[in-house]
């Protein structure tokens, strides 16, 4: 993927025409003459040497049949170079991925390849997966393991073929824009934090969907109004007063932690480790039923109240080095940096 590099695995789709087939076994290394976006094969060397020998002997001995054979050899080479170049010109790809992934975890990439080239090999780049063979048009699934977090909006796929004469291997790198971004979250690293710090009561606006760590406490009773649930009716007080009254609750005590994720001033490895620690801390806070606020920079300073691990992963996938915002007043703070 555009900015995503490590251990990859490819599933084995069925060996039917129109499907991506089994991984191509690694070929023996050969000396190749580089030719821009492709290379000549050992077969090209054989045809070239044979053509030169035939032409040389034909002109030296004035033997026209050898000249014709030599010219034919070079014509074969010409066709073997031009054919795969033209075959890959109209190859196009369409790629679909899930919305969320985790560093090091398997991601299924669905690929549809259109065109009419034969004996095509393809692989997903960044990081490269094993080569798969296909007869176009074809479709299938390639499994990749991303090694860096991030928000990915495109996928690079390399295709190559040397059909039909195995003289020249043509390569193309195709870029497919994803219909929806792929959020690759860091793999959380569990960190030892004192959960007693979560007892402080944060202040300020907090989404109602977040969990609360304490139950509502009854403060008093008040007259019933339309819309109150019957479960809150306090029947003894209603009998004494001669009117229906309901319990009046104190607002719940909200506890939580503000995690300041400052990714400035570190190597790439240190930055990724910091993001992984932030993921682990946020998951621990949410597992305790407390509220969690992430303060990050993704091109702009962001204050995000997260309610689940997926939300945490998406926020940290987009985080880059930069100055995070100030935490909400009254929140206990945990600073995570490289």
C-alpha positions as CSV (number, residue, x, y, z in Angstrom):
1,X,0.0,0.0,0.0
2,X,1.1,3.4,-0.7
3,X,3.2,4.0,2.4
4,X,2.9,0.7,4.1
5,X,7.2,-3.8,4.8
6,X,7.6,-7.5,6.4
7,X,6.2,-10.9,6.6
8,X,3.6,-11.6,4.0
9,X,1.5,-14.7,3.2
10,X,-0.7,-15.5,0.2
11,X,-3.7,-17.7,0.4
12,X,-4.1,-20.4,-2.3
13,X,-7.0,-19.6,-4.6
14,X,-8.4,-22.2,-6.9
15,X,-6.4,-23.2,-9.9
16,X,-9.1,-22.3,-12.4
17,X,-8.9,-20.1,-15.5
18,X,-10.0,-16.5,-14.6
19,X,-8.7,-16.9,-11.0
20,X,-5.4,-16.1,-9.3
21,X,-3.6,-19.4,-9.2
22,X,-1.0,-20.9,-6.8
23,X,2.1,-18.9,-5.9
24,X,4.8,-19.0,-8.5
25,X,7.9,-20.9,-7.3
26,X,11.0,-18.8,-7.1
27,X,13.0,-19.0,-10.3
28,X,16.7,-19.7,-10.5
29,X,18.7,-16.5,-10.7
30,X,19.8,-15.6,-14.2
31,X,21.9,-12.8,-15.5
32,X,19.5,-10.3,-17.1
33,X,20.2,-7.3,-19.3
34,X,18.2,-4.4,-17.8
35,X,15.9,-2.7,-20.2
36,X,14.0,0.0,-18.3
37,X,10.6,-1.3,-17.0
38,X,11.6,-4.9,-17.8
39,X,14.5,-7.2,-18.6
40,X,15.7,-9.5,-21.3
41,X,15.7,-13.2,-20.4
42,X,18.3,-15.9,-21.0
43,X,16.2,-16.9,-24.1
44,X,16.9,-13.5,-25.5
45,X,20.6,-14.0,-25.2
46,X,20.3,-17.4,-27.0
47,X,18.2,-15.9,-29.9
48,X,20.5,-12.8,-30.1
49,X,23.7,-14.9,-30.3
50,X,22.1,-17.3,-32.8
51,X,21.0,-14.4,-35.0
52,X,24.4,-12.7,-34.9
53,X,26.2,-15.9,-35.8
54,X,23.8,-16.7,-38.6
55,X,24.1,-13.2,-40.1
56,X,27.9,-13.1,-39.8
57,X,28.3,-16.5,-41.4
58,X,25.7,-15.7,-44.1
59,X,27.4,-12.5,-45.1
60,X,30.9,-13.9,-44.9
61,X,30.1,-16.9,-47.0
62,X,27.4,-15.2,-49.1
63,X,24.8,-17.7,-48.1
64,X,21.4,-16.1,-48.2
65,X,19.6,-18.8,-46.3
66,X,21.8,-18.1,-43.2
67,X,21.0,-14.4,-43.6
68,X,17.3,-15.2,-43.6
69,X,17.7,-17.4,-40.5
70,X,19.6,-14.6,-38.7
71,X,17.0,-12.0,-39.7
72,X,14.2,-14.3,-38.5
73,X,16.0,-14.7,-35.2
74,X,16.0,-11.0,-34.7
75,X,12.4,-10.7,-35.8
76,X,11.5,-13.3,-33.2
77,X,13.3,-11.1,-30.6
78,X,11.5,-8.0,-31.8
79,X,8.1,-9.8,-31.5
80,X,9.1,-11.2,-28.1
81,X,9.8,-7.6,-26.8
82,X,6.9,-5.8,-28.3
83,X,4.2,-8.4,-27.6
84,X,4.4,-8.3,-23.7
85,X,4.7,-4.5,-23.8
86,X,1.5,-4.2,-25.8
87,X,-0.3,-6.9,-23.7
88,X,0.2,-5.1,-20.5
89,X,-0.8,-1.6,-21.8
90,X,-4.5,-2.2,-21.2
91,X,-4.3,-4.2,-18.0
92,X,-6.3,-2.5,-15.2
93,X,-6.9,-3.4,-11.6
94,X,-9.7,-2.9,-9.0
95,X,-8.8,-3.4,-5.4
96,X,-11.0,-3.7,-2.2
97,X,-9.8,-3.9,1.4
98,X,-11.5,-3.9,4.8
99,X,-11.8,-0.6,6.6
100,X,-9.6,-1.6,9.6
101,X,-6.5,-3.6,10.1
102,X,-3.7,-4.0,12.7
103,X,0.0,-4.0,12.1
104,X,1.2,-7.6,11.6
105,X,-2.2,-9.0,11.2
106,X,-3.6,-10.6,8.0
107,X,-5.4,-8.3,5.6
108,X,-7.4,-9.8,2.8
109,X,-7.0,-7.8,-0.4
110,X,-9.6,-8.5,-3.1
111,X,-8.3,-7.9,-6.6
112,X,-10.0,-7.8,-10.0
113,X,-7.6,-7.7,-13.0
114,X,-9.0,-6.9,-16.4
115,X,-7.2,-7.2,-19.7
116,X,-6.4,-10.0,-22.2
117,X,-2.7,-10.8,-21.4
118,X,-1.6,-14.4,-21.0
119,X,0.6,-16.0,-18.4
120,X,0.6,-12.9,-16.2
121,X,2.2,-12.9,-12.8
122,X,1.2,-10.3,-10.2
123,X,1.8,-9.3,-6.6
124,X,0.9,-6.6,-4.2
125,X,3.7,-4.2,-3.2
126,X,4.6,-2.4,0.0
127,X,5.4,-5.0,1.2
128,X,5.7,-7.4,-1.7
129,X,3.7,-10.6,-1.5
130,X,4.6,-13.8,-3.3
131,X,4.0,-13.8,-7.1
132,X,0.7,-15.3,-8.3
133,X,-0.1,-16.5,-11.8
134,X,-3.2,-15.6,-13.7
135,X,-4.9,-15.7,-17.1
136,X,-6.6,-12.4,-17.6
137,X,-9.3,-11.4,-16.8
138,X,-9.0,-12.8,-13.3
139,X,-10.0,-12.1,-9.7
140,X,-8.9,-13.4,-6.3
141,X,-7.7,-12.6,-2.9
142,X,-4.1,-11.8,-1.7
143,X,-3.3,-11.8,2.0
144,X,-0.9,-9.2,3.2
145,X,0.6,-8.3,6.6
146,X,1.1,-4.6,6.9
147,X,4.1,-3.6,9.0
148,X,3.5,0.1,9.5
149,X,0.4,1.9,10.8
150,X,-1.2,4.6,8.7
151,X,-4.2,5.6,6.6
152,X,-3.8,4.0,3.2
153,X,-5.8,5.3,0.2
154,X,-4.2,3.4,-2.6
155,X,-2.6,0.0,-3.4
156,X,0.3,-0.7,-5.7
157,X,0.2,-3.9,-7.7
158,X,3.1,-5.1,-9.9
159,X,2.3,-7.2,-13.0
160,X,4.7,-8.9,-15.4
161,X,4.7,-11.3,-18.3
162,X,7.1,-12.6,-20.9
163,X,4.5,-14.4,-23.0
164,X,4.5,-15.8,-25.6
165,X,8.2,-16.2,-26.5
166,X,9.9,-15.7,-23.1
167,X,12.4,-13.2,-24.6
168,X,11.5,-10.1,-22.7
169,X,9.8,-9.8,-19.3
170,X,7.7,-6.7,-19.2
171,X,6.9,-5.1,-15.8
172,X,4.2,-2.6,-14.9
173,X,3.3,-1.1,-11.5
174,X,-0.4,-0.3,-11.4
175,X,-1.9,2.0,-8.7
176,X,-5.5,1.4,-7.6
177,X,-7.3,4.0,-5.4
178,X,-9.3,2.4,-2.6
179,X,-13.0,3.1,-2.4
180,X,-12.6,3.7,1.3
181,X,-9.4,4.3,3.3
182,X,-7.7,1.4,5.1
183,X,-6.9,2.3,8.7
184,X,-3.9,0.3,9.9
185,X,-3.8,0.6,13.7
186,X,-0.7,-0.1,15.8
187,X,-0.6,-3.4,17.7
188,X,-1.2,-2.3,21.3
189,X,1.6,-2.7,23.8
190,X,0.3,-3.2,27.3
191,X,1.8,-0.6,29.7
192,X,1.7,-0.5,33.5
193,X,-0.4,2.5,34.5
194,X,-1.9,3.1,38.0
195,X,-5.6,2.6,37.6
196,X,-6.2,4.6,40.7
197,X,-5.4,7.6,38.6
198,X,-8.8,7.1,36.8
199,X,-10.7,8.0,39.9
200,X,-10.4,11.8,39.2
201,X,-13.6,13.3,37.8
202,X,-13.0,14.9,34.4
203,X,-14.9,18.0,33.5
204,X,-16.1,19.5,30.3
205,X,-18.2,18.2,27.4
206,X,-18.1,14.4,27.0
207,X,-20.2,12.4,24.5
208,X,-23.0,10.6,26.2
209,X,-22.1,7.3,24.5
210,X,-19.0,7.0,26.6
211,X,-19.0,4.6,29.6
212,X,-19.4,5.8,33.1
213,X,-17.5,4.2,36.0
214,X,-20.1,4.9,38.7
215,X,-23.8,4.3,38.9
216,X,-26.3,7.1,39.4
217,X,-27.0,8.1,43.0
218,X,-30.5,9.2,44.2
219,X,-30.4,12.8,45.4
220,X,-34.1,13.4,46.1
221,X,-37.6,13.0,44.6
222,X,-39.5,15.4,42.3
223,X,-42.9,15.5,40.8
224,X,-43.6,13.2,37.8
225,X,-43.5,14.9,34.4
226,X,-44.5,13.5,31.1
227,X,-41.7,11.4,29.6
228,X,-40.3,10.0,32.9
229,X,-40.0,6.3,33.0
230,X,-42.3,4.4,35.4
231,X,-39.2,2.5,36.7
232,X,-38.1,5.7,38.5
233,X,-41.4,6.3,40.4
234,X,-40.8,6.3,44.2
235,X,-44.1,4.7,45.4
236,X,-43.7,5.3,49.2
237,X,-43.1,9.0,48.7
238,X,-46.0,9.1,46.2
239,X,-48.3,7.6,48.8
240,X,-47.3,10.0,51.5
241,X,-47.6,13.1,49.2
242,X,-50.7,12.1,47.4
243,X,-49.0,12.7,44.0
244,X,-46.7,10.7,41.8
245,X,-43.0,11.5,42.4
246,X,-39.9,10.1,40.8
247,X,-36.4,9.7,41.9
248,X,-34.1,12.6,41.1
249,X,-30.5,11.4,40.4
250,X,-27.2,12.9,40.8
251,X,-25.2,12.9,37.6
252,X,-22.9,9.9,37.5
253,X,-19.2,10.3,38.4
254,X,-17.3,10.2,35.1
255,X,-13.8,8.9,35.4
256,X,-11.2,8.6,32.7
257,X,-7.8,9.5,31.3
258,X,-6.6,11.9,28.7
259,X,-3.7,10.4,26.6
260,X,-1.5,13.0,25.0
261,X,0.2,11.4,22.0
262,X,3.2,13.5,21.1
263,X,5.1,11.8,18.3
264,X,7.8,14.5,17.7
265,X,11.5,14.0,18.2
266,X,12.1,10.3,17.6
267,X,13.1,7.8,15.0
268,X,10.5,6.0,13.0
269,X,10.8,2.9,15.2
270,X,10.5,5.0,18.3
271,X,7.4,6.8,16.9
272,X,5.7,3.4,16.1
273,X,6.6,2.1,19.5
274,X,5.0,5.2,21.1
275,X,1.8,4.8,19.1
276,X,1.7,1.1,20.1
277,X,2.0,2.1,23.8
278,X,-0.8,4.7,23.4
279,X,-3.0,2.0,21.8
280,X,-2.3,-0.4,24.8
281,X,-3.1,2.3,27.4
282,X,-6.3,3.4,25.7
283,X,-7.5,-0.2,25.4
284,X,-6.7,-0.8,29.2
285,X,-8.7,2.4,30.1
286,X,-11.7,1.4,28.0
287,X,-11.6,-2.1,29.5
288,X,-11.9,-0.6,32.9
289,X,-15.1,1.1,31.8
290,X,-13.6,4.5,32.0
291,X,-13.7,7.3,29.5
292,X,-10.7,7.9,27.2
293,X,-9.7,11.0,25.4
294,X,-6.9,11.0,22.8
295,X,-5.0,14.1,22.0
296,X,-3.1,13.7,18.7
297,X,-1.9,15.6,15.6
298,X,-2.8,14.4,12.1
299,X,-2.2,17.6,10.2
300,X,-4.2,19.5,12.8
301,X,-4.5,19.2,16.5
302,X,-7.3,16.7,17.4
303,X,-9.1,16.0,20.7
304,X,-11.1,12.8,20.2
305,X,-13.2,11.0,22.8
306,X,-13.0,7.3,21.9
307,X,-15.5,4.6,22.9
308,X,-13.9,1.4,21.6
309,X,-10.7,-0.2,20.4
310,X,-11.6,0.5,16.7
311,X,-11.9,4.2,17.4
312,X,-8.6,4.2,19.1
313,X,-6.9,2.4,16.2
314,X,-8.3,4.8,13.6
315,X,-7.2,7.9,15.6
316,X,-3.7,6.5,16.1
317,X,-3.4,5.3,12.5
318,X,-3.8,8.9,11.3
319,X,-1.5,10.4,14.0
320,X,1.7,12.0,12.8
321,X,4.5,14.0,14.5
322,X,3.1,17.4,15.5
323,X,2.0,19.4,18.5
324,X,-1.1,17.8,20.1
325,X,-3.8,20.1,21.7
326,X,-4.2,20.9,25.4
327,X,-6.1,18.3,27.4
328,X,-9.6,19.0,28.7
329,X,-9.5,20.8,32.1
330,X,-9.6,18.5,35.1
331,X,-8.7,15.3,33.3
332,X,-5.8,13.1,34.6
333,X,-3.1,13.0,31.9
334,X,-0.8,10.4,30.5
335,X,1.8,11.7,28.1
336,X,3.1,9.2,25.5
337,X,6.1,10.2,23.3
338,X,9.0,8.5,21.5
